[in-house]
Every structure is written in C-alpha cells, then in structure tokens.
Amino acid sequence: MTAAMDPRIVVARLGTDGAGVADDGLRLPGTLPGEVVTLRRDGTPAILCPSPDRVAPPCRHARSCGGCALQHASDRFVAAWKQDRAHAALADRGLVAPPGPMHVSPPGSRRRATLAGRRLKSGALVGFRAARSHEIVAIPECRLLHPRLMAALPALRALVTAGAARSATLRLSLTATETGTDVAVAGGKAPDAGLRARLARIATGAGFARLTWDGEPIAQTVPPRLTLGRAPVHPPPGAFLQATEMGEAALRDAVRDAVGDAQGIADLFAGIGTFALQLAATAQLHAVDASAPALAALAAGWRRAGGLHPVTTETRDLFARPMTGPELSRFDAVVIDPPRSGAPAQMRALAAHGPARIAAVSCNPESFARDAAILVAGGYTLDWVRVVDQFRWSAHVELAAAFSRGGACRRPRTGEA
C-alpha cells in the first residue's frame, strides 16, 4: 500500500525544498520528520501526531506565502537540519569536514528581496508568490524583510498601478542600501514621457535612492551606497548582494580565516567586491567576474577608499574560460563564490594548478560537495565548513569552506569547532 492510500502516513525526512517526504516519496509540505499525518480531501496533510520541534509560525502569512518554508519548525531544528544537509552532501561524495560555528540572521534583517506585483481593477497587489504557484500573496506583516523594504510597499503598489499592463506581473527587485532603497522593476509598460514623470514622482516621494525600469534609469535622489570593508560602493542596478548584513559579515570572516596571511589573492566571481574590498586591507587582489558594471563599481569603491593594497579587475566568463595554470600560479590564495550551479570547470583548473589556500563560498550544498570532491581528488584537504543561514525560515543553505594543500592548513581559532 502506498502512502497516498494509507490514512496514516509517517514523515520520514525533509526534502531539499523543506517539505516533508514519506518513505515512498510522497511530498508533504508543512510537516516535520517523525510526524504522523493524514491527507485531507484536497491532498494537503493534516497533523495527527506533531513533532516536539513543531512551533506556531511567527508570521500570519506563513501558510499562504511562499517566502518561508519552515516557520512551523523550531529554530533549533532548522539550524541542525541545515548543518546536517551540508555535511550529508559532503558524505555522499565521501568527504568529511569538521563543523564550524554557524551564523543565523535574525528576523527583520533581509535587505534584498524580489517581490511580484500585479495591477488590479482597483490598485495593485504586491508580495511574494505562494509556494509552487503564480498567485501573489500580500505581506503587510512580513517578519522576514528589513523595515526599510517593508516601508517601501505602498510606493511599490503605486508603481505597479502606474506602470503595469493588466495582464502583466512585474518583478520588483529591492535592496536596502545605506542611502535608501534601490528598486529595479522588470516587466512594465514601455514608459513614455508622462509615465516616466509619474514613476519618478512616486520614487522621489517614497525616498527611494534609485528607480530603474526595465534597465532604464527613471529617478535617483542619491546614489545607492554600500560599505564593503572601508570602501563605499555604488552598486549597479540589480547587482548581487548578500541577503543580510550579518550574514555577509559571517561569510567575510570565514573567507579571511581561510586565506590567512596570503599576500596575493584572486577573487573569482567577485561581483561588486564583497570579499575583495575587505581583503585588500592586507593583500593585493585580482577580481574576476562576468559583469563589467559590477567590476566597475568595485574599482570605483577601491579608489574612493584610499589606502588599500592594489586591486585589479578582469571581465571574464569563468564558465566558458576558467583561469588556468599560468594565470593561477601568481597567487597565494583563491576566493571562489560561484552561482548555485557551482563551477566544476574552474574547480578542475584549481585542482590541477591552484595555490596553497582556497576559500570557497556556496549557496548550494550539493554543487559545493561535487566541486569539493574535485579539489580533494586534486590533492587539497577540506579543513572546515561553516554554515551561514541568511535566508531564515527557508530551505536555503549557504556555507563557507577552507581548502589547503602543501602544509598550508589554517587551524581554527580558539573556541572554533
């Protein structure tokens, strides 16, 4: 008898999306391992025997919104599950690493988010999408987002009302910067002079630092600014940024510990300089990324900071053209922070010709484990792994790790695992 036919179903584990899974693979969203459930007529699970780790969701939108998958689980459970997920992915590749200290960002600290917006007959709807759905859920009491992003919601609705076609769904990318909220909208009407003026009035009235509309600058009251290390950086529209300030700091500390006292460092997939501009306080950096605007922002921030070690930049698609032996030989350490898919081609080049130390950052334990196995097969030791939970209440797992070879292992500080 399958789980779907059995009136009582035991949840065996959580899948990588945070949904419970029965032994036969049946997905049971909103459940926890060990719980006994039955299925309602609509196919959703009803809890018969709850887990001791089940808690009341702190947000009233938890059951409808797709922004958080694990608000029904205790913080202790979620932290342990994310640690276990990272180390299980490594174990699947035959790898073991000492678990390091874990960072968990607090509620209300998410400074970067992408919302959806749709025009209605009267006004507009703005929020996260429901789980596995195109439905948009309004989030007037979201416990996840930074207060500055929450304060932007009325103006976002006004932007959608003014600039969305009735059949369109807008993508609203928000970043809370030090000088105001940076908003980049995609999917809107082609703006004529009247619409540009209306959008600009809305953005200026809301105090947005900048509004970009399908790549076109509409309004800027002050350049959006982020401080990376000592460098003031003005990011280009839509630039990648770590989700919380605290999470970014935890990743920066891990990277600094992994590279140790290296004097020449290559930062691969460098973006706007999250790691390069901190490390430039003590080392020379070569920052490589496919985005020319991101590297331009990095370079300008380095010039503004003054007093940093030299930083050079190179616009390059590391998937199509990884850095190889002669290029890598001039560095003492490499920092690599690829997208979710990882960077197996670049990892193979590092395994063959990489320096004594590698600091790796990842937002996907499975692709990280695959890439880590490539490095270990090439002679590296995986010294430690630290999990960083910037996406609180989600199934998202980020981590930083240290690799070394040739006696370059950076021992953990006192008190580290």
Secondary structure, 3 states (H helix, E strand, C coil): CCCCCCCCEEEEEECCCCCEEECCCCEECCCCCCCEEEECCCCCEEEEECCCCECCCCCCCCCCCCCCCCCCECHHHHHHHHHHHHHHHHHHCCCCCCECCCEECCCCCECEEEEEEEECCCCEEEEEECCCCCCEEECCCCCCECHHHHHCHHHHHHHHHHHCCCCCEEEEEEEEECCEEEEEEECCCCCCHHHHHHHHHHHHHHCCCEEEECCEEEEECCCCCEEECCEEECCCCCCCCCCCHHHHHHHHHHHHHHHCCCCEEEEECCCCCCCHHHHCCCCEEEEEECCHHHHHHHHHHHHHHCCCCCEEEEECCCCCCCCCHHHHCCCCEEEECCCCCCCHHHHHHHHHHCCCEEEEEECCHHHHHHHHHHHHHCCCEEEEEEEEECCCCCCCCEEEEEEECCCCCCCCCCCCC
